[in-house]
Amino acid sequence: MTMDIEEFERTEDGGSNLSTSEAIVKFLLENSEQAWKRGEIAEEINRDPNTVGTNLSRLKDRGLVRHRKNHWAITDDHHQLVEAVRFSNTLSTLNETVGPIIESEEEAKTWSNAQPERAHPSVSDVDEATETEGDNTDDK
């Protein structure tokens, strides 16, 4: 089916620079007086329904959306929502300021391979922590 060019120009590209999770939260927040089915949300934000479903589950685990039967709505815990928005804004600002920490798969592998051979004492078992404390006797 064809689309009028004026409608085409008005149609957003799936939420511009928003991630799917951000687009879902934004949409549900703007429509907080209603609960929506996954497919309706996907259609409204112009995203794949399966991707929306996955993101809805993650948002539910984070306490940002509510789910009953086949319907989803924004959380009624405003404190939780405010904290999530603050965290997202902080990460965005950090990313804009210094750039992404890991920019490629190669960098991700390098970071993964750079793990220390020996765990930090705060996460090791008692014997290993005691052994580490014994290593510091030269400082006394």
C-alpha positions in Angstrom: 0.0 0.0 0.0 1.3 3.4 -0.9 1.6 6.3 1.5 1.1 10.0 0.8 4.5 11.8 0.9 3.3 14.3 3.5 2.3 11.4 5.8 5.7 9.8 5.0 7.5 13.0 6.1 5.5 13.2 9.3 6.1 9.6 10.2 8.9 9.1 12.7 11.6 6.6 12.1 10.7 4.3 15.0 11.5 6.8 17.8 14.5 8.5 16.2 17.5 7.9 18.5 15.6 6.2 21.3 16.3 2.6 22.1 13.3 0.3 22.1 13.1 0.3 25.9 13.2 4.1 25.9 10.6 4.3 23.2 8.3 2.0 25.2 8.7 3.9 28.4 8.1 7.2 26.7 5.0 5.9 24.9 3.6 4.3 28.0 4.3 7.4 30.1 2.6 9.6 27.5 -0.4 7.2 27.6 -0.4 6.4 31.3 -4.2 6.4 31.5 -4.4 3.2 29.5 -2.9 -0.3 29.4 -1.8 -1.7 26.0 -1.1 -5.0 24.3 2.4 -5.8 23.1 1.4 -5.6 19.5 -0.3 -2.2 20.0 2.8 -0.8 21.6 4.9 -2.2 18.8 2.7 -0.6 16.2 2.6 2.7 18.0 6.4 3.0 18.3 7.1 1.3 15.0 9.1 -1.6 16.3 9.1 -5.3 15.9 6.6 -7.0 18.3 9.1 -9.6 19.4 11.7 -7.0 20.2 9.0 -5.0 22.1 8.1 -8.2 24.0 11.6 -8.8 25.1 12.1 -5.2 26.2 8.8 -5.2 28.1 9.9 -8.3 30.1 13.2 -6.5 30.9 11.4 -3.3 31.9 9.1 -5.4 34.1 12.1 -7.0 35.8 13.4 -3.5 36.5 10.0 -2.4 37.9 9.4 0.2 35.2 6.2 -1.3 33.7 3.3 -3.4 35.0 1.8 -6.4 33.3 -1.6 -8.0 33.7 -2.8 -10.7 31.3 -2.0 -9.4 27.9 -1.7 -5.7 28.8 1.1 -3.5 29.8 1.2 -0.1 31.5 3.8 2.2 33.0 4.8 1.7 36.6 2.9 3.5 39.3 6.1 3.7 41.3 7.2 7.2 40.3 10.4 7.1 42.4 11.6 4.0 40.4 10.8 5.7 37.2 12.6 8.9 38.1 15.7 7.0 39.2 15.7 5.0 35.9 15.5 8.3 33.9 18.3 9.9 35.9 20.5 6.8 35.3 19.7 6.8 31.6 20.5 10.6 31.4 23.7 10.2 33.2 24.9 7.4 30.9 23.9 9.4 27.9 25.8 12.4 29.1 28.9 10.3 30.0 28.8 8.6 26.6 28.5 12.0 24.8 31.3 13.5 26.9 33.9 10.7 26.7 32.5 8.4 24.1 31.6 4.7 24.5 33.9 2.7 26.7 34.0 -0.3 24.4 33.6 0.5 20.7 34.2 -2.8 19.1 34.1 -6.6 19.6 37.9 -6.6 19.6 37.9 -4.2 22.5 35.3 -6.3 24.4 37.6 -9.4 24.0 40.6 -7.4 25.2 38.8 -6.3 28.3 37.5 -9.8 28.9 41.1 -11.2 28.5 42.5 -8.6 30.9 40.9 -10.2 33.9 43.3 -10.7 36.8 44.5 -14.3 37.4 43.8 -13.9 41.1 40.5 -12.6 42.5 40.5 -9.5 44.6 40.5 -10.3 48.4 37.0 -8.8 48.8 35.5 -11.5 46.6 37.8 -14.5 47.4 37.3 -17.1 50.0 38.7 -16.8 53.6 41.9 -18.8 52.9 42.8 -16.6 49.9 42.1 -13.4 51.8 44.2 -14.6 54.8 47.0 -15.4 52.4 46.9 -11.9 50.9 47.0 -10.3 54.3 50.1 -12.4 55.1 51.8 -11.0 52.0 51.7 -7.5 53.4 53.9 -8.3 56.5 56.9 -6.7 54.7 55.3 -3.2 55.1 55.3 -3.3 58.9 
